[in-house]
């Protein structure tokens, strides 16, 4: 049995245990989809639910997230299908250091020669292949990737005329990073937000010795997300921002662009915070016996 096969079996079992996802549902996360231009210089190059985004510039391109190890090949094909070259990708970014978003980064860095940029808090997990995860240490590791540059909250990475800013939205991982970029489309500027993740799948929120500040970090994350201006709502999972439905509407020529969805962004935050507070309340009640 290959290491990739073993990893898939472990991941499937873990996902089923933590969030009720069946093996068939898990496979649909990585189904190939047609790449397309979302808005301005932002393109979709990921799989059906494991997202990856290409942000282009005249001096080189930025690629955000690498999916699973096997998703990297899909991403390469998608970049080429849009008429771009992997060798022109100069910067790799990551939303967070989990197997389903960082697994393909090592290969993508190898084929592109790009500089890997990550949050200071998640960089150690990327470098180690996530062998010391606070929730699942040594369970769902991925190919390690060298980090060339670390960034903190509010720092901006520039490539040509493109400037993308890191916002540390901790909780899902300690260095979970929401990225924002202003995009010109038809002479109008749009605020694009790439949300990291706000879920707490199976996490111990009360008395977590490996992550004592987890509750405070989630609470700060919701405040941070609410403060960000957002016209175009994107995220690390397509299901977070209704990728499938919006793409279908986009293909039908729906106007305005369905990915321009500030109301959907606010609804996502409201729903996420409600789910988090409910989980916190349940664990608190269990802890106190009430």
C-alpha positions as CSV (number, residue, x, y, z in Angstrom):
1,X,0.0,0.0,0.0
2,X,1.5,3.4,-1.0
3,X,1.9,6.3,1.5
4,X,-0.7,8.3,-0.5
5,X,-3.2,5.5,-0.2
6,X,-2.5,5.1,3.5
7,X,-2.9,8.9,3.9
8,X,-6.3,8.9,2.1
9,X,-7.6,6.1,4.3
10,X,-6.5,7.9,7.5
11,X,-7.9,11.2,6.3
12,X,-11.2,9.6,5.3
13,X,-11.6,7.9,8.7
14,X,-10.6,11.0,10.6
15,X,-13.1,13.2,8.6
16,X,-15.9,10.7,9.2
17,X,-15.1,10.6,12.9
18,X,-14.9,14.3,13.4
19,X,-17.6,15.7,11.2
20,X,-19.7,12.9,9.8
21,X,-18.3,13.1,6.3
22,X,-18.7,9.9,4.4
23,X,-16.0,8.5,2.1
24,X,-18.0,9.4,-1.0
25,X,-18.5,13.0,0.2
26,X,-14.8,13.2,1.0
27,X,-13.9,12.2,-2.6
28,X,-16.1,15.0,-4.0
29,X,-13.9,17.5,-2.2
30,X,-11.1,16.8,-4.7
31,X,-13.2,16.3,-7.9
32,X,-11.6,18.2,-10.9
33,X,-13.4,21.3,-12.1
34,X,-12.9,23.7,-15.0
35,X,-10.7,26.6,-14.0
36,X,-12.1,30.1,-14.6
37,X,-11.6,33.8,-14.0
38,X,-13.5,35.0,-11.0
39,X,-13.0,38.7,-11.2
40,X,-10.2,41.0,-12.3
41,X,-6.9,39.2,-11.9
42,X,-8.2,36.5,-9.6
43,X,-8.7,33.0,-11.1
44,X,-10.1,29.7,-9.7
45,X,-7.6,26.8,-10.2
46,X,-8.7,24.4,-7.4
47,X,-10.8,21.3,-7.1
48,X,-14.5,21.0,-6.4
49,X,-14.2,22.0,-2.7
50,X,-10.5,22.2,-1.9
51,X,-9.9,25.7,-3.3
52,X,-6.8,27.2,-4.9
53,X,-6.6,30.7,-6.3
54,X,-4.2,32.3,-8.8
55,X,-3.7,36.1,-8.5
56,X,-1.8,37.4,-11.5
57,X,0.4,40.4,-12.0
58,X,2.6,41.8,-14.7
59,X,5.7,40.7,-12.7
60,X,4.7,37.2,-11.8
61,X,1.8,35.4,-10.0
62,X,0.6,34.4,-6.6
63,X,-0.9,31.0,-5.8
64,X,-3.0,30.5,-2.7
65,X,-3.3,27.0,-1.3
66,X,-2.3,23.6,-2.6
67,X,-5.1,21.2,-1.6
68,X,-4.1,17.6,-1.0
69,X,-0.8,16.1,-2.3
70,X,-2.7,14.7,-5.3
71,X,-4.5,18.1,-5.9
72,X,-1.2,19.7,-7.0
73,X,-1.4,18.0,-10.4
74,X,-4.9,19.3,-10.9
75,X,-3.8,22.8,-10.0
76,X,-0.8,22.7,-12.4
77,X,-3.2,21.6,-15.2
78,X,-5.7,24.3,-14.4
79,X,-3.0,27.0,-14.4
80,X,-1.9,25.9,-17.8
81,X,-5.5,25.6,-19.1
82,X,-5.9,29.3,-18.3
83,X,-2.8,30.2,-20.4
84,X,-0.4,30.8,-17.5
85,X,2.9,29.1,-16.7
86,X,3.7,27.6,-13.3
87,X,7.2,29.0,-13.7
88,X,5.6,32.5,-13.5
89,X,4.2,31.7,-10.1
90,X,6.6,33.6,-7.8
91,X,4.8,33.4,-4.5
92,X,3.0,30.5,-2.8
93,X,0.6,31.4,0.1
94,X,-1.4,29.2,2.5
95,X,-4.6,29.7,4.3
96,X,-3.7,27.2,7.0
97,X,-1.4,24.3,7.6
98,X,-3.8,21.3,7.3
99,X,-3.4,18.4,5.0
100,X,-6.3,19.4,2.7
101,X,-4.9,22.9,2.0
102,X,-1.1,22.5,2.4
103,X,-0.6,18.9,1.1
104,X,0.2,20.0,-2.5
105,X,2.4,23.0,-1.6
106,X,5.7,21.1,-1.6
107,X,5.2,19.8,-5.2
108,X,3.9,23.2,-6.4
109,X,7.0,24.9,-4.9
110,X,9.2,22.4,-6.7
111,X,7.7,22.8,-10.1
112,X,7.4,26.6,-9.9
113,X,10.4,27.6,-7.9
114,X,8.2,30.0,-6.0
115,X,8.9,31.6,-2.6
116,X,6.7,30.1,0.1
117,X,5.2,32.7,2.4
118,X,3.2,31.8,5.5
119,X,2.1,33.1,8.9
120,X,4.6,33.0,11.7
121,X,2.4,30.7,13.7
122,X,1.7,28.1,11.0
123,X,5.2,28.1,9.4
124,X,6.5,25.4,11.9
125,X,3.6,23.1,10.9
126,X,4.4,23.6,7.2
127,X,8.1,22.9,7.7
128,X,7.4,19.8,9.8
129,X,4.5,18.5,7.7
130,X,2.2,19.2,10.6
131,X,3.5,16.5,12.9
132,X,2.8,18.6,15.9
133,X,-0.8,19.7,15.3
134,X,-2.6,20.8,18.5
135,X,-5.7,18.8,17.6
136,X,-4.4,15.7,15.7
137,X,-0.6,15.4,16.2
138,X,1.0,12.9,13.9
139,X,-2.3,11.8,12.4
140,X,-2.8,13.7,9.2
141,X,0.7,14.9,8.2
142,X,1.6,16.0,4.7
143,X,4.7,16.6,2.6
144,X,6.8,19.2,4.4
145,X,7.5,22.5,2.6
146,X,10.3,25.0,3.2
147,X,9.0,28.4,4.3
148,X,11.1,31.2,2.8
149,X,9.3,34.1,4.5
150,X,7.0,34.5,7.5
151,X,4.4,37.2,7.9
152,X,2.5,38.7,10.8
153,X,-0.9,40.2,11.1
154,X,-1.4,43.1,8.8
155,X,1.7,42.5,6.7
156,X,1.4,42.9,2.9
157,X,3.1,40.9,0.2
158,X,3.6,42.6,-3.1
159,X,4.1,41.1,-6.6
160,X,4.1,43.7,-9.4
161,X,1.0,45.8,-9.1
162,X,-0.7,43.3,-6.7
163,X,-0.7,43.7,-3.0
164,X,-2.2,41.0,-0.8
165,X,-2.5,41.4,3.0
166,X,-2.4,38.8,5.7
167,X,-4.9,38.9,8.6
168,X,-4.3,36.3,11.3
169,X,-7.6,34.7,12.1
170,X,-6.5,32.0,14.6
171,X,-8.5,29.2,16.0
172,X,-8.9,26.6,13.3
173,X,-5.1,26.6,13.3
174,X,-2.9,28.9,15.4
175,X,-1.8,30.8,12.3
176,X,-4.9,30.5,10.2
177,X,-4.6,33.4,7.7
178,X,-7.4,35.3,5.9
179,X,-5.9,37.1,2.9
180,X,-7.3,40.2,1.3
181,X,-6.6,41.9,-2.0
182,X,-8.0,44.9,-3.8
183,X,-8.9,44.0,-7.4
184,X,-9.6,46.3,-10.4
185,X,-12.4,45.0,-12.6
186,X,-13.7,47.2,-15.4
187,X,-12.4,50.4,-13.7
188,X,-14.0,49.6,-10.4
189,X,-12.2,48.4,-7.3
190,X,-13.4,45.4,-5.3
191,X,-12.3,44.1,-1.9
192,X,-11.6,40.4,-2.3
193,X,-11.5,38.3,0.9
194,X,-10.1,34.8,1.1
195,X,-11.4,33.4,4.4
196,X,-9.2,30.8,6.1
197,X,-11.7,28.8,8.2
198,X,-13.9,29.3,11.2
199,X,-14.8,25.7,12.0
200,X,-13.8,23.8,15.1
201,X,-14.1,20.2,14.0
202,X,-13.9,18.0,17.1
203,X,-11.8,20.5,18.9
204,X,-11.6,20.7,22.7
205,X,-12.5,24.3,23.4
206,X,-12.5,24.1,27.3
207,X,-9.3,23.4,29.1
208,X,-7.2,22.7,25.9
209,X,-3.7,22.4,27.3
210,X,-2.2,22.3,23.8
211,X,-4.0,25.5,22.9
212,X,-5.0,27.4,26.0
213,X,-6.1,30.6,24.1
214,X,-8.3,28.8,21.6
215,X,-11.6,30.4,22.7
216,X,-10.1,33.9,22.8
217,X,-8.5,33.4,19.4
218,X,-11.8,32.3,17.8
219,X,-13.6,35.3,19.4
220,X,-11.0,37.7,18.0
221,X,-11.2,36.0,14.6
222,X,-14.9,36.8,14.4
223,X,-14.2,40.4,15.3
224,X,-11.5,40.6,12.7
225,X,-13.6,39.1,9.9
226,X,-16.5,41.5,10.7
227,X,-14.2,44.5,10.4
228,X,-12.9,43.6,6.9
229,X,-14.5,45.3,3.9
230,X,-15.7,42.5,1.5
231,X,-17.2,42.7,-1.9
232,X,-16.0,39.3,-3.2
233,X,-16.3,36.4,-0.7
234,X,-13.9,33.4,-1.3
235,X,-12.5,30.8,1.2
236,X,-10.5,27.7,1.7
237,X,-13.5,25.4,1.0
238,X,-15.9,26.0,-1.9
239,X,-18.8,25.0,0.3
240,X,-18.1,28.0,2.6
241,X,-19.0,30.5,-0.2
242,X,-21.3,28.4,-2.4
243,X,-18.7,27.8,-5.2
244,X,-20.8,25.3,-7.2
245,X,-24.0,27.4,-7.2
246,X,-22.2,30.6,-8.0
247,X,-20.2,29.1,-10.8
248,X,-23.3,27.7,-12.4
249,X,-24.9,31.2,-12.2
250,X,-21.6,32.7,-13.5
251,X,-21.7,30.3,-16.5
252,X,-25.3,31.3,-17.3
253,X,-24.1,34.9,-17.6
254,X,-25.8,36.1,-14.4
255,X,-25.3,39.8,-13.7
256,X,-24.0,41.2,-11.5
257,X,-21.2,38.7,-11.0
258,X,-22.5,36.2,-8.4
259,X,-19.1,36.1,-6.7
260,X,-19.7,39.7,-5.6
261,X,-21.5,38.8,-2.4
262,X,-21.0,41.0,0.6
263,X,-24.3,39.8,2.1
264,X,-23.2,36.2,1.8
265,X,-20.0,37.0,3.6
266,X,-21.9,38.5,6.5
267,X,-24.3,35.5,6.7
268,X,-21.3,33.2,6.7
269,X,-19.7,35.0,9.7
270,X,-23.1,35.0,11.5
271,X,-23.6,31.3,10.9
272,X,-20.0,30.4,11.9
273,X,-20.1,32.4,15.1
274,X,-23.5,30.9,16.0
275,X,-22.1,27.4,15.5
276,X,-19.0,28.2,17.5
277,X,-20.9,29.6,20.4
278,X,-23.2,26.6,20.4
279,X,-20.3,24.2,20.5
280,X,-18.7,26.3,23.3
281,X,-21.9,26.3,25.3
282,X,-22.3,22.5,25.0
283,X,-18.7,21.9,26.1
284,X,-19.1,24.3,29.0
285,X,-22.3,22.7,30.1
286,X,-20.6,19.3,30.0
287,X,-17.6,20.5,31.9
288,X,-19.8,22.0,34.7
289,X,-22.3,19.2,34.7
290,X,-25.2,21.5,34.1
